[in-house]
Amino acid sequence: MPLHPQTEDFLELLASWTAAGEDAGGEPTIEEMRSRIGAAFPARRRELPHVSDVSVPGPGGPVPVRVYRPWPVGRGPLPAVVYLHGGGWVLGGVDNVDAACRELAAGAECAVFNVGYRLAPEDPFPAAVDDAWAVVASVAREPHRHRVLPGAVAVAGDSAGGNLAAATALLARERGVHLAHQLLVYPVTDTAMDTPSWAEYGSGYGLDAATLARFMRLYRAGADDADPRLAPLRAPALDGAAPATVITAEYDILRDEGEAYARRLAAAGVPVELRRYDGVVHSFFLLPEVFDAGAEAMAFAVRRLRAALRGPRREGTTP
């Protein structure tokens, strides 16, 4: 369908904001891009009774995690979602998805663990996926420590965070850790960058192909481009992975690889629901103030997580 009028307004604003940055001189540095992310689109944040910053031991040192609970800790354990932010493995952090994590915690009535994993180029692959796995494994294997319900842990993420969520779901399958669900929001699932959506929407639709290719090079740092921790779509087999929800945007370079991953999951017998939101671009999920579709997608994600986290649970996980 044509671009939604809200998308047209968003892209005009984004273009003017980007042009202002370019006037400062050439391609922005990573530090300049980090300083700008999220500045143009401040989010409304829901008040919650419990938000705390903690850390989880990781292979590169303590991993910062922000924990959200929809009611006070004393009311008992909750289902849990480990959330992994986007930003091309190079930008972003817990603050950039703070509003979305608050909505997920309140709507799905779960604890949300928002992970501040290490970023490239300072810490290239596999640092981010190692940190993500450290938090997922800790929450799933030590539920009493984190005051979560055993067997009721899901992983979620958007964009590069969706890549990390898919990768950690595959690691969980391999390492005997049960996950109740994986929520993948316009995820990066491959390293090929050769799909029709990459070609069609590579420039002028918010997430530019050249920018993500730059980030991919910084993150990969020469690693095998077929490693499933980097390219989950290239995993030899997907059977046994956690049930999934995959959300894509029509005008997004990542649309085709996200949908291809959903199809491969389904073909492997993994329960999956794919939903494409037409007329919108990458990042819509995090911007309900800008996109009605963003609020709709969040409500859909909440319904899917609530159902998954309150379904039959398995106690056993292998350390």
N, C-alpha and C positions, 0 to 999 in steps of 0.2 A: 504494500500500500504506500501512498505518498508519505513524505515526512509529516509527522504530526505538527500542528502549529506550535505546540510547546517545544518541540525539538528544534524547529526553525529559530525560535527566539533564543533558545539555549546556545545554538551554534553561532548565532550572531554575537551574543555576549562573549562566548568563548573566543571567537576570532578577534574581537576588539581587545580582549584581555591579553591574548597571545601576541598580537601586533605591538601592544604597548611594551611587552617584555622584549620583543625582537628589536625595538627601537634603541634599546640599551646596548645593542651590538651583537650580531651574529647568533650562532647556536648557543643556547644557554648551557651553563655548566650544570653538573649534577647538583651541586650545592645550591645554585640559583633555583633549579627546579624543585628541590626539596623545600626551599623556603616559601615557594609560591603555592604548593599543593594545598588545596582546600580553602585558600584565602578568598577566592572569588565567590564561593557558594557556602556561606556559613549555615550550619544545620541547627535546627531546633532539637534540644536534648530533653528527653523525658526524665523527670525526677524519679529516682528509685530509692528504696530504703537502705540498700546496701551496695556500695561500690568501693572496692579496695584494690590497691596496687600491691602485688606480691611478686615472687619469683619462683621459678622451677629450675632445678639443676639441669644443665644441658652440657653437651660435649665441648662447647666453647666458653663455658661459664654460665652464670645464672641467666635464665631467660625471663625478661620482664613480662608479666601477665596482669591484665586488669580484669577483675572478677566482678560480675554484676549478678545480683539476686533480686527477684521481684518481691521478696518479703524478708524479714529479719532472719539471721542465721539460726536463731533459736527455734524456729518453727520446724526444723528438721531438714533432711537431705532432699535434694532436687535432682531431676534429670539434668543433663549437662550438654552444652554445645561448645566445642572448641572452635573459635572463629579466627580465620587467617586473612589479614587485610591484603588488598591489591596494591598496585604501584610498580608493576614490572620488576619485582624483586630488588628494586633500586630506590624507590620513593616510598613515602608513607610510613605509618606507624599506628599505634593503638588509638591516638587521638582522631585519626581520619575516619575510623569506623565506629567511634564511640557512640554516636547517635543510633546507628543501625543495631549495634549490640544491645543497647538499652531497649530498643523496640522488640528485638527477638526475645530478650529475657522476660519482658512484661507480657508479650503476646503468647509465647509458648510456655510460660510459667516454668522457666528453667534457669539454671545458672549458666552464664556465658563466660567463657575464658578467652579473652581477647589477647592474642599473642604478639609480642614485639620481637619477632625473629630478626636475626642479623641480616643486613642488607649488602648487596654488591654495590660497587666493585671492591669495597674493603674486605668483604667476606663472600666470595663467590660460591657457586654450587660445590658441594651439597650443604653449605652452612644453613640456609633457610629451611630446607626440608629436614635436616637433622634437628634443628630447634623445634620445628613444628611437631616432629615425631616425639621429641622428648616430652612435650606438654601433653599430647594426645595419650601417650603411653602412661604418663604419671596419673592423669585423671582417670583413665580406664582401669589401671592396675591397682590404684590406691584410692578407691572411691571414698573410704571413710576419712582419709586424711583431708580430702577436698570437700567433704560433706555433700557428696553426690550419690545418687542411687546406683548400685551395682548393675551393670548391664544396660544402663540407659544413657549412653554417651554417644553423641553424634559429632561429626566434623563438618565445618562449613567454611566457605571462602568465596571471594569475588576476584575475578581476573587472575592475576598471578597467585592470589590467595586461593582461588579455585583450583589452580594447578597444584598447589601444596596440599589442599584438601584431598584431591583425587590421589595424589602420590601417597599420602599418609594412609588413606583407606586401603591402598594396595599393600603397603607395609604391614598394616594391621592384619590383613588376611594372611600374609606370609608368616607373621610372627605370633599368630594365635591369639590376637586381641580382638574381642568382639566389639564392633561398632553397630549402633542401631540404625544409623543413616549417614549419608553424605549429601550435603546441599552444595551444589556447584553453580555459582552465578557467573555467567559468561566466562567460563574457565579457559585458560591456555591449556591445551592438551597435547600439542605437538610442537616440533621445532622446524617443520618444513616451510611454513609461511607461503604456501603455494595454492591455497584454496580460492575458489571464485570470490568469496567474501573479502579475502585479503586484497584481491585485485580490484574489486568494485569499490570498496569503501576505504581504501588505503590513505586517502587524503581528504580532509575537509569534513570529517564526521566525528571529530572529537579525539578518538584514539588513532593517531597516524601510524601507518605501517613502518615508516622510517624510524620513528621514535621507539616503537616496541622492538624492532630489529636491533637497534642500538642497545636497548636494555638487555635483550636476549644474549647478545655477544658479551656484555659485561658479566652477566650472571653465569653463562655457560663456561666462559674462560677456558675453552678447549676441551671440555668434557665430551664424552660420547653422546652424540645427539639422539641416539636411540635408547639411552638409559631410561627406563620407565619412571624413575624418580624425577626426571626432567620432562619426559614426553609420555605421559600415561597412555596415550592412544597407541603407542608402539609396544605396549606390554604384550608378551606372547599370548596370554590368556587373562580374561577378566572374571571368569566364573568364581563364585565365592566372595566377591566384593560386597560391601555393604549396600543395601537398597539405596536408591539415589533419586534426587530431584535435580534436574538440570534446567536452568533458566538462561535464555539467550535473547539478544536484541536483534531486530531485523537489520538495522544499518550499523553493523559492527564487524570489524575484520575477524573477530573471534567466533562469529556465529557458526560457520560451517564446521570447525573442528570441535566445538562444544556439542553440536548436534550429532556429529559422527561418533563422538564418545558415548553419547546416550544410546545410539543405535547399537554400538558394539556391546555395551552393557546388557541391553535387552537381548541381543543375540546369544549372549553367554548365559542367559537365564536369570540375570539380576533384575529384580523388580525396579523399574525406573519410570518416572514421569517427566517428560520433556515439555516445556512450555516456552514458546517464542512470543515475545511482545513486539507487535508490529509498529512501525512508524517511529521507533525510538532508537537511541544510540547507546554506546557503551557508557557506563556510569549511571544510567537511569535509576538503577536499583537503590543507590545511595542518595538520591536526590528527590525524595517525595515532595519537597517544597516546589520543585520545578516540574516534575512529571507526575501526572495522575497515575500513569502506568507503574511508577516506582512504588507508590502506595499500594497499588493492586498486587504487585509482585511480592512486596513484603508480607501482605496479608496471606498470599498463597504460600509463601515460605513458612510462615507461622503455622498455618494449618497442617502442612506436611510434617513439620517437626513435631508438633503436638501429637499427631497420630503415631508417628514413629516412636517417640519417646515414651508413650503411654501404652504401647503394644506389649506383646509377650517379651519378657527379658530373660537373658541367660546370665547366670551368675559367674560362670567359669571364664577366666582369662588366664593365659599362660604367661608367667613372668619371663 
